[in-house]
Amino acid sequence: MENEPEENLADSFEHWPNEPATRNDLRILATLVDRRFNKVDAQFQTMQTMIKEELFEFREAMRKEMFRFAGFLTFCGLTALGIFAAAFR
């Protein structure tokens, strides 16, 4: 069974640092770079999902607060109108 590409690459460059790179070394390096990009891409997708969830929760919380504030203003307005109407009768 073969080692992981990371191990092969590390072994190759540790033991023969002055040797020119072979096609296999370049393939291993390309595999490493591809894996790292895949990991980063997966992390970005996870962050994007988390941000969307947080934004949805924030919107819902703001919507609730806006309705509460609108209800408070309506109550205050109707109360003030009732007080003024009673005062001028």
C-alpha positions in Angstrom: 0.0 0.0 0.0 1.3 3.4 -0.9 1.9 6.3 1.4 -0.2 9.4 1.3 1.0 11.9 -1.3 2.0 14.3 1.5 4.3 11.6 3.0 5.8 10.8 -0.5 6.5 14.4 -1.2 8.0 15.0 2.2 10.1 11.9 1.9 11.3 12.8 -1.6 12.4 16.3 -0.7 13.9 15.5 2.7 16.1 12.7 1.4 17.1 14.2 -2.0 16.9 17.9 -1.8 19.4 18.5 -4.6 17.8 16.1 -7.1 15.6 17.6 -9.9 11.9 17.1 -9.5 10.4 14.1 -11.3 6.9 13.9 -12.9 5.8 11.9 -9.9 7.0 14.7 -7.6 5.0 17.2 -9.6 1.9 14.9 -9.5 2.2 14.6 -5.8 2.6 18.4 -5.4 -0.4 19.0 -7.7 -2.4 16.5 -5.6 -1.4 18.3 -2.4 -2.4 21.7 -3.8 -5.7 20.3 -5.1 -6.5 18.8 -1.7 -5.7 22.1 0.0 -7.9 24.0 -2.4 -10.7 21.5 -1.8 -10.4 22.0 2.0 -10.4 25.7 1.6 -13.5 25.5 -0.7 -15.3 23.3 1.8 -14.5 25.8 4.6 -15.9 28.7 2.5 -19.0 26.7 1.8 -19.5 26.0 5.5 -18.9 29.7 6.3 -21.4 30.7 3.6 -24.0 28.4 5.0 -23.4 29.7 8.6 -23.6 33.3 7.4 -26.9 32.6 5.6 -28.4 31.0 8.7 -27.2 33.9 11.0 -28.6 36.4 8.5 -32.0 34.7 8.4 -32.1 34.6 12.3 -31.2 38.3 12.4 -33.9 39.2 9.9 -36.5 37.3 11.9 -35.4 38.9 15.1 -35.5 42.4 13.5 -39.0 41.6 12.1 -40.3 40.7 15.5 -38.8 43.9 17.0 -40.3 46.0 14.3 -43.7 44.6 14.9 -43.3 45.2 18.7 -42.3 48.8 18.1 -45.1 49.3 15.7 -47.6 47.9 18.2 -46.1 50.2 20.9 -46.4 53.3 18.7 -49.9 52.4 17.8 -50.9 51.9 21.5 -49.2 55.2 22.4 -50.9 57.0 19.6 -54.3 55.7 20.4 -53.9 56.4 24.1 -52.8 60.0 23.4 -55.8 60.4 21.0 -58.1 59.0 23.6 -56.8 61.4 26.2 -57.1 64.4 24.0 -60.5 63.4 22.8 -61.7 63.0 26.4 -60.1 66.4 27.4 -61.9 68.3 24.7 -65.5 66.8 25.2 
